[in-house]
Amino acid sequence: MSNSIIDFDVLESKIVSLLNKLKDNHLLINQLKSQNTSLKEKVEKFEKDFNQVKVENESLKMTNSLLGGNEDKSLSKRKINNLIKEVDFCINQLSDFENQNE
């Protein structure tokens, strides 16, 4: 009989230990669920912010191309200078043509 009492005490002790582990696991699961929810909200916020920054970046790229960055400015200057040279050449040809006809 004493052997069965000892077995019962051991069994009771193991059950209490398992119940404590179950309780700890339940608390841990709830904490992880809460963290998961929080992380999902942060991810959604980051995605929203990222999309907003992406739109702003495209807008700034367009604005920069309209205003002209350093590369665009030098290219524009070269094109303008070439156009001026062509206009000067045409004016000179017209002047020469007018002088020949006089």
C-alpha positions, 0 to 999 in steps of 0.5 A: 500500500505504501508503494501505491501512495508513493506512486500516487505522489509521484504521479500527482507531482508530475501532473502538477509539473505538466499543468505548470508547463501547460500554463507557461506555454499558454502564456507564451503563446498569448505573448507570441500572438500579441507580438505577431499582431504588433509585428503585422501592424508594423509591417503594414505601416512600413509598407504604407510608408514605403509606398508613399516614399516610392511615390514621392521619389518618382515625383522628385525624379520627374521634378528633377528631370524637368528642372534639370540636374547637372548632367541634364544642364550640360546636355541642354547647354550643348544642345542650345549652343549647337542650335545657336551655331546653326542659327548663326550659320543660317544668318551668315548664309542669308547675309551672303545671299543678300550681299550677292544679290545686291 
